[in-house]
C-alpha cells in the first residue's frame, strides 16, 4: 500500500489535533514522539514516519532473541521499530523537472539494526547483532536530473536500494515483518546511481558503489548493481536485478493484479556471500477493500529458504544444511479519518528442519510462532 505525503502547513490540516491526541495516547503504550505536520519551505519537504509495535513470541524464549528476525528480534514487549525524519528537495518542478536536489534521512529504532552487518552464525560473521547501533543516516545523496532523452536521474551519495520484492519501506510493505529472503539482500551503498526509462514501461537503475554495513567478506567492497522493472501489461509487472562484486545477489519477481483489490506476487532470490550460499522463493496473496470507515487489507505470505552451509541462523551449525519455511498472515486497517495511520496485526509461523529457535530459556525447538501488533504513522 502506498501513502501520499501532503505538504500542507501544520495549521491547515483538519486532523492535526486528532493526530497529536493519538500520538500522545500512543506514547503511554509505545515510545513514540510527536512531530510537526509536513510542510514545505520553498521546495524543501519535511517528512516523518513513526512505527511502534508489540511482539509476543509464544515460545517465551526468556533470553536471547527471536530467531530469523531482522526486525522485532527483541524478546516479548514494546519497541520503536522505526522513527524516520526525511528532509528532501526535488531537482525541479513537475513542469520543469531538471535541476539539482537532495535527500537526507535520519533514522532510529530497532529496524535500523537490521541494516547493519549480517547477523548470521557468529563464528563466521562479524559480531552479535544485538550490538548494532539503533540509529543511522539511512540516506544522504545529491539528486541531479538531466535533460537526456526521457530524463536521466543521477544520485550521488548513500542510499538504500529497492532490492527484491520487499524493500525497506515500511509504508509500502504489506507485512509487519520482513521475509526470510530479506536476509539475503545487501544493505546500503555509497556511490553513483543512474536511473533511465528507455520506454515508458521499462525502468532501469545502474549503480557503481561501495557496500556499507554488509556481511563479511564483502563489507566496503566495490559493486556493480542493476535493477530493472518492466510493466508487461496493465495488470502484470516484472522486476529483476543483481549486484556483482565480492558477493553476488540476484532477484526476479512478478506481480499480477487481475482485479483492483487483488494482487499475486511470486519472488525468487539468490545470494552468494563468500562461503555462504542462500536462496529461496516467496508467494504473496494480497487483498484490500474499502468499507465504511476505512480501508481493510489482508496479506498471506509463504516463504521458503535454503541455507546449505548452515550460516544463516545464529544457532545453526556451519557445514549442515538448513531449510526454513515462513507463513505470515497480516491484517491491516487504515481509517478514513486519518489515512496516513495504519494498524496491523500479524501472525507468523516459522519452521526449520533442525532445532534453531530458542524457547523456555536456553532450549531449542524447530518451530517458532509469533504475533505482532503494529501502528504506522507518516506525516
C-alpha positions in Angstrom: 0.0 0.0 0.0 1.2 3.4 -0.8 0.7 6.6 1.3 1.0 10.0 -0.2 2.8 12.8 1.7 0.9 16.1 1.8 2.9 19.3 2.1 0.4 21.4 4.0 1.2 23.8 6.7 0.5 22.4 10.2 -2.3 24.8 10.9 -4.1 23.9 7.7 -4.6 20.2 8.4 -8.0 19.4 9.8 -6.8 16.3 11.7 -3.8 17.9 13.3 -5.2 17.9 16.9 -6.5 14.4 16.4 -3.1 13.3 15.3 -1.5 14.9 18.4 -4.0 13.3 20.7 -3.4 10.0 19.0 0.4 10.2 19.4 0.1 11.4 23.0 -2.1 8.4 23.8 0.3 6.0 22.0 3.2 7.5 23.9 1.7 5.8 27.0 2.0 2.5 25.3 4.7 2.9 22.6 7.8 5.0 22.9 6.8 7.3 20.0 7.2 11.0 20.0 5.2 13.7 18.2 6.4 15.7 15.3 5.1 18.7 13.4 3.0 18.2 10.3 4.7 18.0 6.9 5.4 21.4 5.4 7.4 23.0 2.6 10.0 25.7 3.0 10.5 26.8 -0.6 10.9 23.4 -2.3 12.1 21.6 0.8 9.9 18.9 2.2 10.0 17.6 5.8 8.5 14.0 6.2 8.2 11.9 9.3 7.5 8.2 9.7 6.8 6.6 13.1 6.4 2.9 13.7 5.8 1.2 17.1 4.9 -2.4 17.8 4.3 -5.1 20.4 5.8 -8.5 19.8 4.8 -11.7 21.6 6.8 -14.9 20.9 4.6 -17.8 22.1 7.6 -19.9 22.8 8.6 -17.5 25.5 12.4 -17.8 24.9 13.2 -15.7 28.1 16.7 -14.9 27.0 18.5 -14.3 23.6 16.3 -13.2 20.8 13.5 -14.1 18.3 15.3 -16.2 15.7 15.2 -15.3 12.0 14.2 -11.7 12.6 15.8 -8.6 11.1 13.1 -6.6 12.8 11.2 -7.4 16.0 14.1 -9.6 17.1 13.8 -8.5 20.7 12.1 -10.6 23.3 8.4 -10.0 24.1 7.4 -6.4 24.6 7.1 -2.9 23.1 9.6 -1.3 20.8 10.1 1.6 18.4 10.7 -0.2 15.1 11.5 3.0 13.2 11.4 6.8 13.6 12.5 8.5 10.4 13.0 12.2 9.6 13.5 12.9 6.0 14.4 16.3 4.5 14.4 16.4 0.7 14.2 18.8 -2.2 13.2 17.7 -5.7 15.6 18.6 -8.5 12.9 20.6 -10.2 9.2 21.1 -10.6 6.6 19.0 -12.3 6.7 21.2 -15.4 10.4 21.7 -15.3 11.9 18.6 -13.6 15.6 19.2 -14.5 17.9 20.6 -11.9 19.6 19.6 -8.6 18.0 18.4 -5.3 19.0 16.4 -2.3 17.7 13.7 0.1 18.7 13.2 3.8 17.0 10.5 6.0 17.8 10.2 9.7 16.6 7.0 11.3 16.5 5.4 14.7 14.7 2.4 16.1 15.1 -1.4 16.1 14.8 -1.9 12.3 17.9 0.1 11.8 19.9 -2.7 13.4 18.6 -4.9 10.5 20.6 -2.8 8.1 23.9 -3.3 10.0 26.2 -6.2 9.5 24.5 -9.5 8.7 23.9 -11.4 11.9 24.1 -15.0 10.9 26.3 -17.5 12.7 28.7 -15.5 14.9 31.5 -17.9 14.2 31.6 -16.7 10.6 30.1 -13.2 10.5 31.2 -10.0 12.2 29.7 -9.7 15.7 26.4 -10.4 17.5 23.6 -8.5 16.0 22.4 -7.2 19.4 25.4 -4.8 19.3 24.2 -2.9 16.3 23.7 0.9 16.7 20.0 1.8 16.9 20.5 4.9 14.7 21.8 5.6 11.2 21.9 8.2 8.4 19.9 5.9 6.1 20.2 8.1 3.0 22.2 11.1 2.1 22.6 11.9 -1.6 22.5 14.7 -4.2 19.8 14.2 -6.8 20.6 15.5 -10.4 18.1 15.3 -13.2 19.5 16.0 -16.7 17.5 16.6 -19.9 18.9 13.5 -21.7 16.3 11.6 -23.7 13.3 10.9 -21.4 15.3 12.3 -18.5 18.5 10.9 -16.8 18.3 10.9 -13.0 21.6 10.7 -11.1 22.0 10.1 -7.3 25.4 10.7 -5.8 25.9 9.6 -2.1 24.5 7.0 0.2 21.1 5.3 -0.2 19.2 2.1 0.3 18.3 0.1 -2.7 15.0 -1.4 -3.9 16.2 -4.9 -3.8 13.8 -7.8 -4.3 10.1 -7.5 -3.7 10.3 -6.4 0.0 12.4 -3.3 0.3 13.0 -1.3 3.4 9.9 1.0 3.0 7.5 0.1 5.8 4.8 2.3 4.5 4.6 0.3 1.3 5.4 -3.1 2.8 2.3 -5.3 3.2 3.7 -7.1 6.3 4.9 -6.0 9.8 8.0 -8.2 9.5 10.3 -8.9 6.6 10.5 -12.3 5.0 13.4 -14.8 5.3 14.7 -13.8 1.9 15.3 -10.3 3.0 18.3 -11.5 4.9 20.0 -12.4 1.7 20.0 -8.8 0.5 22.9 -6.4 0.8 22.3 -3.3 2.8 23.2 0.3 2.0 25.5 1.6 -0.7 27.6 4.8 -1.3 28.4 5.7 -4.9 26.7 6.9 -8.0 23.4 5.7 -9.4 21.9 6.3 -12.9 18.2 5.9 -13.5 16.7 6.0 -17.0 13.5 4.9 -18.7 14.2 3.7 -22.2 10.5 3.3 -22.7 7.6 4.4 -20.5 7.1 0.7 -19.4 10.7 0.0 -18.7 12.6 1.5 -15.7 16.3 0.9 -15.2 18.9 1.8 -12.5 22.6 1.2 -12.7 24.8 1.8 -9.7 28.6 1.8 -9.1 29.1 1.9 -5.3 30.8 0.5 -2.2 28.7 -1.7 0.1 28.2 -0.5 3.6 27.3 -2.3 6.8 27.3 -5.6 4.9 28.3 -9.1 5.7 31.9 -10.3 5.9 33.7 -10.6 3.5 32.0 -8.0 1.2 31.8 -5.0 3.5 33.1 -1.9 1.8 33.8 -3.8 -1.4 33.0 -2.1 -4.7 29.9 -3.4 -6.5 28.0 -3.0 -9.8 24.3 -3.0 -9.4 21.5 -3.2 -12.0 17.7 -3.0 -11.3 15.0 -3.2 -13.9 11.2 -3.1 -13.8 9.0 -3.8 -16.8 5.3 -3.4 -17.0 4.3 -6.1 -19.5 0.6 -5.2 -19.2 -1.6 -3.0 -17.1 -2.1 -5.9 -14.6 1.4 -7.5 -14.8 4.8 -6.1 -13.8 8.2 -7.9 -13.7 11.2 -6.7 -11.6 14.7 -8.1 -11.6 18.2 -7.2 -10.8 21.6 -8.2 -9.5 24.6 -7.0 -7.5 28.0 -8.2 -8.5 31.2 -7.6 -6.5 32.9 -9.6 -3.8 29.5 -11.2 -3.5 26.5 -11.9 -5.8 22.9 -11.2 -5.2 20.1 -11.6 -7.7 16.3 -11.5 -7.7 13.3 -11.9 -10.0 9.7 -11.2 -9.2 6.4 -10.8 -10.9 3.3 -9.0 -9.6 -0.1 -9.8 -11.1 -3.2 -7.7 -10.3 -6.1 -9.0 -12.3 -8.6 -7.0 -10.2 -8.3 -3.6 -8.5 -8.3 -5.1 -5.0 -6.2 -8.3 -5.5 -2.5 -8.8 -6.1 -0.5 -12.0 -6.5 3.3 -12.0 -6.3 6.0 -14.6 -6.9 9.5 -13.7 -5.9 12.8 -15.6 -6.1 16.2 -14.6 -4.7 19.7 -15.9 -4.6 22.8 -14.8 -2.7 26.4 -15.9 -2.5 28.4 -14.4 0.4 31.9 -15.9 0.3 31.5 -19.3 1.8 27.8 -18.8 2.4 25.1 -19.6 -0.2 21.4 -18.6 0.4 18.4 -18.9 -1.9 14.6 -19.1 -1.7 11.3 -18.1 -3.1 8.1 -16.4 -1.7 4.5 -16.1 -2.7 2.2 -13.3 -1.7 -1.6 -13.0 -1.8 -2.8 -9.5 -1.0 -6.4 -8.2 -0.8 -7.7 -4.8 0.2 -11.1 -3.2 0.1 -12.8 0.0 1.2 -15.6 -0.4 3.7 -17.5 2.2 5.7 -14.9 3.8 7.9 -11.7 2.8 6.3 -9.5 0.6 4.1 -9.1 -3.1 5.2 -6.3 -5.3 4.0 -5.2 -8.9 4.3 -1.9 -10.4 3.2 -0.8 -14.1 3.2 2.9 -14.7 2.7 4.6 -18.1 2.2 8.4 -18.1 2.1 10.8 -21.0 1.7 14.6 -20.5 2.2 17.6 -22.8 1.8 21.0 -22.5 3.6 23.2 -25.5 2.6 26.2 -24.2 4.6 24.4 -23.5 7.9 25.4 -19.9 8.2 22.0 -18.2 8.3 20.8 -18.7 11.9 23.0 -17.9 14.9 22.2 -21.3 16.5 22.8 -23.3 13.3 25.9 -25.5 12.8 28.3 -24.5 9.9 28.5 -27.3 7.4 25.0 -28.6 7.9 22.1 -28.0 5.5 19.2 -26.0 6.8 15.7 -25.4 5.3 13.3 -22.7 6.5 9.6 -22.1 6.0 7.7 -19.0 7.0 3.9 -18.5 6.9 2.6 -15.0 7.7 -0.9 -13.6 7.9 -1.2 -9.8 8.2 -4.5 -7.9 8.8 -4.5 -4.1 8.4 -6.9 -1.2 8.9 -6.4 2.4 7.6 -9.2 4.7 8.9 -10.8 7.2 6.6 -10.4 9.9 9.3 -6.6 9.6 9.3 -5.5 8.0 6.1 -1.8 8.2 6.9 -2.2 6.0 10.0 -2.4 2.2 9.7 -3.0 -0.5 12.3 -1.7 -4.0 11.6 -2.0 -7.4 13.4 0.2 -10.2 12.2 0.7 -13.9 13.0 3.9 -15.6 11.8 4.8 -19.2 12.0 8.4 -20.1 11.3 9.7 -23.7 10.9 13.1 -25.3 10.2 14.4 -28.8 9.6 16.6 -28.5 12.7 16.2 -27.1 16.2 17.3 -23.5 15.9 14.6 -21.4 17.7 15.1 -20.6 21.4 12.3 -21.3 23.8 11.8 -21.6 27.6 15.3 -20.4 28.4 18.2 -22.0 26.6 16.4 -24.9 24.9 15.9 -25.0 21.2 12.9 -26.1 19.0 12.3 -26.3 15.3 9.2 -24.1 15.3 8.5 -20.5 16.3 5.1 -18.8 16.5 5.0 -15.0 16.9 2.2 -12.4 17.0 2.8 -8.7 16.4 0.7 -5.6 16.7 2.0 -2.5 14.9 1.0 1.1 14.4 2.4 3.0 11.4 2.1 6.8 11.0 3.5 9.0 8.4 3.1 12.8 8.0 
